[in-house]
Amino acid sequence: MNKHALGIDIGGTQVKMGIVDARGQLLGRIEHPTPQKEGAEAALLEIASVAKQLATEANIPWKDIAGVGVGLPGFLDIPQGHIVQLPNLSWNDVPIRKILEKALALPVTIDNDANVAALGEAWSGAGVGVKDLICITLGTGVGGGIIANGGLVHGSTGMAGEIGHIPVKQDGALCGCGRHGCLETIASATGVMRLMQEAIARGEQTILHHDESDPLTTEKIFSAAKDKDPVAQEVVQQAVDALAYVMSILSLTFNPALFVIGGGVSKAGSTLFEPLEAAYHRRTLSYVAKGVLIRPALLGNDAGLIGAAGLTAKGEILR
Amino acid sequence: MNKHALGIDIGGTQVKMGIVDARGQLLGRIEHPTPQKEGAEAALLEIASVAKQLATEANIPWKDIAGVGVGLPGFLDIPQGHIVQLPNLSWNDVPIRKILEKALALPVTIDNDANVAALGEAWSGAGVGVKDLICITLGTGVGGGIIANGGLVHGSTGMAGEIGHIPVKQDGALCGCGRHGCLETIASATGVMRLMQEAIARGEQTILHHDESDPLTTEKIFSAAKDKDPVAQEVVQQAVDALAYVMSILSLTFNPALFVIGGGVSKAGSTLFEPLEAAYHRRTLSYVAKGVLIRPALLGNDAGLIGAAGLTAKGEILR
């Protein structure tokens, strides 16, 4: 990629966009509330005008931008550049590539949010120089973006990387997907909160509590675990064990050199990463786990827009 | 690929080789006992001379062959064309590419046996036209070869596809890898035999028995299951459930359009495939499992040599 690229990360509440150079470095960025009221086409035209405003503010001539990449939270027909459904935005059946290519006069590529975050971390974040890596986002749910031999793995219908729904516990809690015991019922922020609330409700001896005036948060749970609260430690260990189990399976299947862990839960730092490293190496065949690194994500909220910009290089940036 | 290619599948007892055309069709094949006595280099030179003999017998001028692919059972440095270790042959640290390129005067590419079998089935077997597929071999162990977006997935150190070692049962039987409850302790030929022998030893009511004069075989177990022997049915169901569990995880991670099942156990036909389809769809998120096919391998023992020949096309054959 010789020119700059524009990355647009469309979320449920905010649109983040940025212009990056050929090495994935941000030259300018902007945030804008996701247009909610109008239809998808009107919203996309508003986003396009913000993109042009960003280029102007960053003093980047439009002709220096080679293409546009867009990260989207939902079901996509990636080859066709088509939104099938974005549940959070109620956008259904939207020819996003056609709309944005007309509005911006640049080639447009789309992909899902977990994939662009993985691509961003691989291009200029925690995974620079690594061709086989898996990016796991521990947030409200658990998302996965997989890069094998320098390219995003999409699968046959774009569903690759749905690692939050790998079953880890028989007869476990009900998941949003309608099944029981999925990874994200335990290792997401929601999962950790649920486990702790259940322990409190059972009357277990902990310094934590949960009421309306002083609600429980994942930060408080990890902080209590760090302070050796045994109930909080047990909750963290459950999340760590479930995650390590899935990572050991991913090692046996994809054999990545690196796991990048992002999302809100990853901010717990060593309280998460130390037991996770130990559990991963305990659970994984040593000749597969040897040398595998587990690192926190580096780009935070910018991973998505940087990776989206990286889509324009058509898979060449990591080869 | 415009020219023909030579594929060599080196196994513990037999070397199978064949010359295929640009569409993966066999033009000639030969089998030769794996040279055991001498060192690896002498063995490879013997294999090279058999390859030349094959071309002569098949009336194919050597200049019409574009390259050579080799499938090998063990640990390889694929980019370097180097054998790290083949445990069954006691070949260690062998520069196989260098040796064969000198002997054959053609470019040589190597890969492991599970991968070349998957490539063979994808190129001209059960997976023709499919870009995302997983080939599972149920033999003495359980092997996996993964093709994503038309290319073999190797992972960072060539260990991708080691699906036989995905844990499926807590505190399960000891596996050859030193761990417990791996898929291959249950769903391989060895695993099915073990489960049946244990049931017989417990005195369960079955038409099957196991003694030196009339030893148990997997064929007998599947045949008894087909005849509704309840103990044999239970053993088959255990193998099917373990395999379906791993296939559901593979669907959530790689999202293949097709699973190709090969190896000795797959010869059980509908006694295996009917409960496997049912268990897979019962266990897998419907929006991921929708439309996914499970088919028996078509190329049998030729999958490896055909896929090995396909290596010479450098990943272009399925794009």
Chai-1 contact restraints between the chains, C-beta under 6 A:
chainA,res_idxA,chainB,res_idxB,connection_type,confidence,min_distance_angstrom,max_distance_angstrom,comment,restraint_id
A,D132,B,G155,contact,1.0,0.0,6.0,A-B,restraint_1
A,D132,B,S156,contact,1.0,0.0,6.0,A-B,restraint_2
A,A148,B,V153,contact,1.0,0.0,6.0,A-B,restraint_3
A,V153,B,A148,contact,1.0,0.0,6.0,A-B,restraint_4
A,G155,B,D132,contact,1.0,0.0,6.0,A-B,restraint_5
A,G155,B,F254,contact,1.0,0.0,6.0,A-B,restraint_6
A,G155,B,N255,contact,1.0,0.0,6.0,A-B,restraint_7
A,S156,B,D132,contact,1.0,0.0,6.0,A-B,restraint_8
A,S156,B,N255,contact,1.0,0.0,6.0,A-B,restraint_9
A,S156,B,P256,contact,1.0,0.0,6.0,A-B,restraint_10
A,S156,B,A257,contact,1.0,0.0,6.0,A-B,restraint_11
A,M159,B,N255,contact,1.0,0.0,6.0,A-B,restraint_12
A,M159,B,V288,contact,1.0,0.0,6.0,A-B,restraint_13
A,A160,B,F254,contact,1.0,0.0,6.0,A-B,restraint_14
A,A160,B,N255,contact,1.0,0.0,6.0,A-B,restraint_15
A,E162,B,L252,contact,1.0,0.0,6.0,A-B,restraint_16
A,H165,B,L252,contact,1.0,0.0,6.0,A-B,restraint_17
A,H165,B,L285,contact,1.0,0.0,6.0,A-B,restraint_18
A,I166,B,I249,contact,1.0,0.0,6.0,A-B,restraint_19
A,I166,B,L252,contact,1.0,0.0,6.0,A-B,restraint_20
A,C177,B,L285,contact,1.0,0.0,6.0,A-B,restraint_21
A,I249,B,I166,contact,1.0,0.0,6.0,A-B,restraint_22
A,L252,B,E162,contact,1.0,0.0,6.0,A-B,restraint_23
A,L252,B,H165,contact,1.0,0.0,6.0,A-B,restraint_24
A,L252,B,I166,contact,1.0,0.0,6.0,A-B,restraint_25
A,F254,B,G155,contact,1.0,0.0,6.0,A-B,restraint_26
A,F254,B,A160,contact,1.0,0.0,6.0,A-B,restraint_27
A,N255,B,G155,contact,1.0,0.0,6.0,A-B,restraint_28
A,N255,B,S156,contact,1.0,0.0,6.0,A-B,restraint_29
A,N255,B,M159,contact,1.0,0.0,6.0,A-B,restraint_30
A,N255,B,A160,contact,1.0,0.0,6.0,A-B,restraint_31
A,A257,B,S156,contact,1.0,0.0,6.0,A-B,restraint_32
A,L285,B,H165,contact,1.0,0.0,6.0,A-B,restraint_33
A,L285,B,C177,contact,1.0,0.0,6.0,A-B,restraint_34
A,V288,B,M159,contact,1.0,0.0,6.0,A-B,restraint_35
